[in-house]
Amino acid sequence: MQLEKEALEKSFTYLATKLNLKDPTLEFKVVDYIKDDLGMHHFRLQQIYQDLLVFGQQIIVHLTKDCQVRDFTGEYRKDVTSINIEFKISPSEAILIADKDSGHLKPNGKVEVELVIYLNPKTDKSVLTQLVTLPVWHEDIPKRLRYFIDAINGEILYHYNDQPITRK
């Protein structure tokens, strides 16, 4: 446990230097820790901003078995610090937008909404979004539709089914 704590501290110190961060513990949360068969340490860190998930932005820090940082892989977005996290589109409004776009498919499970920061594919800038997850059945196929809805103007930035089924 002490070795794991030391490895994590070295990981954050390394990221502070490489990414020019004052306090990486405010910008990342630990998602996973693995010590592999070679004794190497690997920390999967999720980027956050003011406790909000920065969607898709994870870093894995790789350390040797004696806790020396080798490198890191993954993505970090610097532009999130300019985001105002006050939303105008409420979770219930976001659900209505997603519901309408989906053709009013009846949810077959709990509809979830999470305020997240998302990379707008049209502008390549990070924006505040309501991430709506709609579990539905459509044409006898289960789907989990996910909608990234701009939390300021209600525009659907992107949507997809993250539960694809292949039919024979």
N, C-alpha and C positions, 0 to 999 in steps of 0.2 A: 504494500500500500504506500509506503514511503517513497519507493522508487517510482510508482505511478504519479504521485504528487510532484516529485522532482521533475519528471518528464513533462508534465503539464505546465509547470512553471517555466521550464525552458522553452516550451512551445510558444507560450504567450510572449516571452521576452524576444524570441526570434521574430514573431509576427510584428511586434511593435517596431522592431528595427526595419524589417523588410517592407512593411506596408506604411511606415511612418505614422503609427498610431500611438496616442498618449496612453490609453488603457484598453488593451484588446479584450479584457474580461467584460467590458461594457458593449463590445461589438460582436462577440461570439459566445455561443453556448455549446457545451460539449454534448454531442449527439451519441457518440460511441467511442469506445476505447478498445483496442485490440493489441494483445501481445502475441506476436506470431510464433511459429515453430523455430525461427532463428533467434528469438528473443528480442526482436525489434518491436518498438512501440509505435502505434499509429492512433492519432486522435482525429476523429471526424468532428469538425466544428461548423455549426450553422451560423451564418451572419444574421445579426439582428440589429434593429435600430429602434431605440426607445421601447424595447421589449416586443417589437413586431418582427415577425419572420420576414427576411428578405428572400423571397421565393427563388429557389434554384441556386442560391449562392452558398456553397459549402466548400470548405477547405479541409484537406487531410494533411496533417503534419506528420512526417516520418522521422523517427529517431532511431539511432543504433541501440544495441542492447545495453551499452553503457551510457545511455541518455544524452547522446550528442545529436543535435538536429542535423539531419541530412538535407532535407528540402521540404517543400510542400507542393501539393497539387490542388487545383480547383480555382474557383472564381471569387473575387471580392469586388464589390461596387463602391466606389468612393462618392458617387453622386447622391447617395441616400441622405446625407446630412442636410441637404437643402430642402427636404420634403416636410411640408406641414402635415401633421398627422390628425388634423381635425377634419372629419369627413362630413359631407353634405348628404350623401346617399346612405340611408340607414340600412341595417341588415334586412329588415322586412321589405324595404323598397328594392333592394338588390335581388331578393328572392322573386319578387313580382316580375322584374326585368328578365331574369333567367327563365322563369316559368313561361312567360310570353314567348321568348325566343325558342324554347324547346317545343312549342306547340301545345302547351298545357298538358304535358304528359303527367300522369298521376304518380307522385312519389310513392315508392314502396318501402321506404325506410325514413330515417331521420334526415331531414334537410339541414345541412350545416353551413354556417357562414363564419368566415374568419377575416379580420382586417389584416392584410399583408401588403408588403411592398413588392411590386412586380415590374419587370422590365417591359415597357411598352414596345412591342415589336415594330410599330410604325415610326417611332421617334428615337428609339434607342436610349430613352431616358427612364429612370425609375419613377414610378407613380404609386400613389396610395390606391389600393383596390379592395373591394369586398370580394373575397373568393367564396363563391357559392358552390356547394356540392349537392347535386340532386341525384339520389339513387332512384332509378326508374326501370320499368320493363317496357320495351318497345318491340312489337312484332315477335313476342315470345323470347326476347333476348334481354338479359339483365345489362343495364348500363349504369355507369356512374359519371354523370355529366358534370364537368367542372367549368365554371364561368369566372373569368377575371373581369370585374366590372369597375370602371373608374369610380372611385368613391367621391369624386367632386361633381362630375357631370353625368354619370350613369351610362356612359358608353361601354359597350362590350368590347374589350380589348382583344380577348382571345377566349375560345372555349374548345373543349375536347372531351372525349370519352376515355377515362383512364382505366376502363375495365373492358377492353376489347375481347370479343369472343370470335373464334374462327369456326365457321360452320363447315361441315363435311359435304 
